[in-house]
Amino acid sequence: MIKLFVPAIKSVNRQRSQVIPTVLNTLIGITGGLLAGVYQAHAANFNNLEFLSGSTPGSEVLNLISPGQVLSGNTPFSYNTINDLTGAKLVSSNGDLNDFTLSANSAIGFGGYGRVVLGAIGSSSPFPAVTSGRVGASHGYTTGVISNNPGTITANSFELRFNANLGVTGASFDFASLNTAGTTWEYSVIQFLDSQGNPFSSLINTALTFTPGAASQYVAAGGGFTGQAGLGNYVAASTSTVIGVGSNSTQTGMNGTNNNIPNLSYIDVGLSTGTQIGGIRWTTYLEDVRGTGNSTTNLTSALDAFTITGTVTPVPGPSLPGLGVVVMFGYIRKLRKRLCKINSPSLQSPP
């Protein structure tokens, strides 16, 4: 019986040594496929997706909060605007990762007001209305002045950040009324941000000797300045929008080409094609250059739309497929150990 049993053990061992590696290789292949599915399925490209004033004004994803919401105190609002599986623009949240974050703040000079709003708001004084489908900066002065050209500064700062799951490599932005003709000097600074959320460079001095928020610089500004002001930066600050500064009655001037910028893009700020950006920072300044004969004043400027191109790649988190892969690897390790024992010389029968 012993002689008959030993060949049987040999036969079983030989079969196991042939079958188990085949099963093991199959399981490894399946596991690799599962891992590829877990870590690569969500990557998707998006091309020329437009937001704010897109094909369906009033139902764009950046208007999911109540129209007229004030973005104040640097309180951020996050939005899920892109389908992470396809890269397509959403019209309502589908529950995957957030893609954009908005924040804003105002620095209000003496007698002034400022705020940044999303969508339509009421037209009650002293806050002029903005239309739906845009981000509006409202600013002005609620009283007259007791001396000519006081130089008080009110500023509204807005920041649009692309969250970490987006790799934005192309973008353009549509702005309106960045430097409106009025009885005070309105000017704007737009800075493209790098992937870490920082400006690509500091603002350079121009013929304007431009210093954002520096009071009473209008008189020395000459004709002002509009255009690139350092890598990634753009300034709209023409002084032709107001005249008679320093007198007792400042007047509205001429609207220049800097008033509306329908397509502010990489080429306007000196960035190379394909550069990844992390968002933009837009600040409007209102310097009080009125005279004693002027009354209150209200102005607005707005971001009407923006278009982006790039790739969405969410960071994978714990999931049931992922946990299943872990369990599968544990089972494979047990099979490897079993195979080693079967092929061990100590278990082999004597010839």
C-alpha positions in Angstrom: 0.0 0.0 0.0 2.9 2.3 0.7 4.3 1.7 -2.7 1.0 2.5 -4.3 0.4 5.6 -2.1 3.7 7.3 -2.8 3.1 7.5 -6.6 -0.3 9.0 -5.8 1.3 11.7 -3.7 3.8 12.4 -6.6 0.9 12.7 -9.0 -1.0 15.1 -6.8 2.0 17.2 -6.1 2.8 17.3 -9.8 -0.8 18.4 -10.7 -0.7 21.1 -8.0 2.6 22.4 -9.2 1.2 22.8 -12.6 -2.3 24.1 -11.8 -1.5 26.6 -9.0 0.9 28.8 -10.9 -1.6 29.1 -13.7 -4.3 30.2 -11.2 -1.8 32.5 -9.5 -0.9 34.2 -12.7 -4.6 34.6 -13.6 -5.4 36.2 -10.2 -2.4 38.6 -10.6 -3.7 39.6 -14.0 -7.2 40.2 -12.6 -5.8 42.2 -9.7 -3.7 44.4 -11.9 -6.8 45.1 -14.0 -8.7 46.0 -10.9 -6.0 48.4 -9.8 -5.9 50.0 -13.2 -9.6 50.5 -13.1 -9.5 52.0 -9.6 -6.6 54.4 -10.2 -7.1 55.3 -13.9 -10.8 55.2 -14.7 -11.5 58.8 -13.6 -8.8 60.6 -15.6 -10.4 62.7 -18.4 -9.7 65.6 -20.6 -11.8 68.7 -20.9 -11.6 71.2 -23.8 -12.8 74.8 -24.0 -15.4 74.5 -21.2 -17.1 77.8 -20.7 -18.6 79.0 -17.4 -20.8 81.8 -16.0 -22.3 83.1 -19.3 -22.5 79.8 -21.2 -25.2 78.2 -23.3 -27.8 78.4 -20.5 -27.5 81.7 -18.6 -29.0 81.5 -15.2 -28.5 77.7 -14.8 -24.7 77.6 -14.9 -23.0 75.6 -12.2 -21.3 78.6 -10.6 -24.8 79.9 -9.8 -25.8 77.0 -7.6 -25.8 79.2 -4.5 -28.6 81.8 -4.3 -28.2 84.6 -6.9 -27.0 87.7 -5.2 -24.9 85.8 -2.7 -22.2 88.2 -1.3 -18.7 86.8 -1.3 -17.4 88.5 1.7 -15.0 88.0 4.6 -12.9 85.7 2.4 -15.4 82.9 3.0 -14.8 80.3 0.3 -17.5 78.7 -1.8 -16.6 75.4 -3.5 -18.4 74.1 -6.7 -18.6 70.7 -8.4 -18.7 71.8 -12.0 -17.0 69.1 -14.1 -17.9 65.4 -14.5 -14.7 63.6 -13.3 -15.4 60.6 -15.5 -15.9 62.4 -18.8 -14.5 66.0 -18.3 -17.8 67.4 -19.4 -19.4 70.5 -17.8 -22.2 69.9 -15.4 -25.4 71.9 -15.0 -25.9 70.5 -11.4 -23.7 68.7 -8.9 -23.3 65.0 -9.5 -21.6 64.3 -6.2 -18.0 63.8 -7.3 -15.1 66.1 -6.3 -15.4 69.9 -6.2 -13.5 71.7 -9.0 -13.6 75.4 -8.2 -13.4 77.6 -5.2 -14.4 81.2 -5.0 -13.4 83.7 -2.3 -13.5 87.5 -2.0 -12.9 90.3 0.3 -13.3 94.1 0.4 -11.1 96.8 1.8 -13.2 99.9 2.2 -11.8 103.4 2.4 -13.4 106.3 4.2 -16.9 107.0 3.1 -16.8 104.1 0.6 -18.4 100.7 0.2 -17.3 97.6 -1.7 -18.5 94.0 -2.2 -18.3 91.1 -4.6 -21.5 89.3 -5.6 -22.4 86.3 -7.7 -25.4 86.5 -10.0 -28.2 89.1 -9.9 -28.8 91.4 -6.9 -31.3 94.1 -6.1 -30.7 97.6 -7.5 -31.4 99.4 -4.2 -28.8 102.2 -3.5 -25.9 102.2 -2.9 -25.5 98.8 -4.5 -26.1 98.8 -8.3 -27.5 95.6 -9.8 -25.4 93.1 -11.8 -26.9 90.7 -14.3 -27.1 86.9 -13.7 -24.3 84.7 -14.9 -21.4 86.9 -13.8 -19.3 87.8 -10.8 -19.7 91.5 -10.0 -17.7 94.0 -8.0 -19.7 96.9 -6.7 -18.0 99.9 -5.2 -18.5 103.6 -4.7 -18.7 106.4 -2.2 -21.8 107.3 -0.3 -21.0 110.9 0.6 -19.3 113.9 -1.0 -15.8 115.1 -0.1 -14.6 118.1 1.9 -11.4 118.5 -0.1 -10.5 118.0 -3.7 -8.9 114.7 -4.7 -8.8 113.0 -1.3 -7.3 109.8 -2.8 -9.2 107.4 -0.5 -9.0 103.8 -1.8 -11.7 101.2 -1.8 -10.8 97.7 -3.2 -12.6 94.5 -4.0 -10.5 91.3 -4.4 -11.9 88.1 -6.0 -10.1 84.8 -6.3 -11.1 81.9 -8.5 -9.0 78.8 -7.7 -8.9 75.5 -9.6 -8.8 72.7 -7.1 -6.1 70.0 -7.0 -8.0 67.5 -9.2 -7.8 69.9 -12.2 -4.7 70.4 -14.3 -5.7 73.6 -16.2 -3.3 74.2 -19.1 -5.3 76.8 -21.1 -7.7 79.6 -19.9 -9.2 82.9 -21.0 -11.4 85.3 -19.1 -14.0 87.9 -20.2 -14.1 91.1 -18.1 -16.4 94.1 -18.4 -16.0 97.7 -17.0 -12.5 97.2 -15.6 -11.9 100.9 -15.9 -15.3 102.6 -16.3 -15.7 106.3 -17.2 -16.9 107.9 -13.9 -16.2 110.6 -11.4 -13.7 108.5 -9.6 -10.7 106.6 -10.9 -11.5 102.9 -11.3 -8.7 100.5 -12.2 -8.1 96.7 -12.1 -5.3 94.2 -11.6 -5.6 90.6 -12.8 -3.0 88.1 -11.8 -2.8 84.5 -13.1 -1.8 82.1 -10.3 0.6 79.2 -10.6 -0.3 75.6 -9.7 0.4 76.4 -6.0 -1.9 79.4 -6.0 0.7 82.1 -6.1 1.3 84.9 -8.7 3.9 84.1 -11.3 5.7 87.4 -10.6 5.3 90.6 -8.7 3.7 93.6 -10.5 6.3 95.7 -12.2 6.3 99.5 -12.2 5.1 100.9 -15.5 5.0 104.4 -17.0 2.2 104.9 -14.5 4.6 104.0 -11.6 1.7 101.8 -10.7 1.3 100.8 -7.1 -2.1 99.1 -6.4 -4.0 100.9 -3.7 -1.5 103.8 -3.3 -3.6 106.9 -2.6 -3.5 110.0 -4.7 -1.3 108.6 -7.5 -3.6 109.8 -10.2 -2.1 113.3 -10.7 1.3 111.8 -11.5 0.0 109.0 -13.6 0.1 110.7 -17.0 -2.1 108.8 -19.4 -2.2 105.8 -17.2 -1.4 102.3 -18.3 -3.2 99.2 -19.7 -1.5 95.9 -20.5 1.0 93.3 -19.2 2.7 94.3 -16.0 5.1 91.4 -15.3 4.7 87.7 -16.0 1.2 86.6 -15.5 -0.1 90.1 -14.6 -2.4 92.5 -16.4 -3.4 96.0 -15.4 -6.3 98.2 -16.7 -5.6 101.7 -15.4 -6.2 104.4 -18.0 -6.6 107.9 -16.6 -8.6 109.0 -19.6 -11.7 107.7 -17.9 -11.9 110.9 -15.7 -10.9 114.5 -16.3 -10.5 117.6 -14.2 -8.9 115.9 -11.2 -7.8 118.3 -8.6 -10.5 120.8 -9.4 -13.7 121.3 -7.4 -15.7 119.2 -10.0 -14.2 116.0 -11.5 -15.9 114.9 -14.7 -16.3 111.6 -16.5 -13.9 111.0 -19.3 -13.7 108.8 -22.4 -14.1 105.0 -22.3 -11.0 103.4 -23.7 -10.3 100.0 -25.2 -9.3 98.9 -21.7 -12.9 99.2 -20.4 -13.9 95.7 -21.6 -11.6 92.7 -22.1 -13.5 90.0 -23.9 -10.6 87.4 -24.1 -7.8 87.9 -21.6 -5.6 84.9 -22.1 -2.0 83.6 -21.8 -0.8 85.8 -24.7 -1.8 89.0 -22.8 0.1 88.1 -19.7 3.2 86.5 -21.2 2.6 82.9 -20.2 3.8 80.1 -22.5 1.2 77.9 -24.2 0.4 74.8 -22.0 1.5 76.4 -18.7 -0.5 75.0 -15.8 -2.3 77.6 -13.8 -4.1 77.3 -10.5 -6.6 80.2 -10.9 -6.8 84.0 -11.1 -6.9 86.8 -8.6 -8.8 89.9 -9.7 -8.7 93.2 -7.8 -10.6 96.4 -8.6 -9.5 99.6 -7.0 -11.5 102.8 -6.7 -9.5 105.9 -5.9 -11.5 108.9 -4.8 -10.4 111.7 -7.1 -13.6 113.8 -6.8 -13.8 117.5 -6.1 -15.9 119.3 -3.5 -18.6 119.9 -6.2 -19.1 116.2 -6.8 -21.8 114.1 -5.1 -21.9 110.3 -4.4 -20.7 107.8 -7.0 -21.4 104.1 -7.8 -19.4 101.9 -10.2 -19.3 98.2 -11.0 -17.0 95.8 -12.9 -17.5 92.2 -13.7 -16.1 88.8 -14.7 -18.6 87.7 -17.4 -17.3 84.3 -18.4 -14.2 82.1 -18.4 -13.0 79.2 -20.5 -10.6 76.5 -19.5 -8.8 73.5 -21.0 -7.0 70.7 -19.3 -7.3 67.4 -17.5 -9.3 66.2 -14.5 -7.6 63.5 -12.4 -9.2 63.0 -9.0 -7.0 61.5 -6.2 -8.5 58.0 -5.5 -9.8 57.4 -2.0 -10.9 54.2 -0.1 -13.5 52.3 -2.1 -15.0 48.8 -2.1 -13.1 47.9 -5.3 -9.9 49.1 -3.7 -10.5 47.0 -0.5 -11.3 44.0 -2.7 -7.9 44.4 -4.4 -6.3 44.3 -0.9 -8.1 41.1 0.0 -7.1 39.6 -3.4 -3.5 40.3 -2.8 -3.7 38.6 0.6 -5.2 35.5 -1.0 -2.4 35.5 -3.6 0.3 35.6 -0.9 -1.3 32.5 0.8 -1.3 30.7 -2.6 2.4 31.5 -3.1 3.3 30.0 0.3 1.2 26.9 -0.4 3.0 26.4 -3.7 6.4 26.7 -2.0 5.5 24.0 0.5 4.2 21.7 -2.3 7.5 22.1 -4.3 9.7 21.8 -1.2 12.2 18.9 -1.4 11.1 17.7 2.0 7.7 16.9 0.6 8.9 15.1 -2.5 8.8 11.2 -2.5 11.9 9.2 -2.8 12.6 7.9 -6.3 
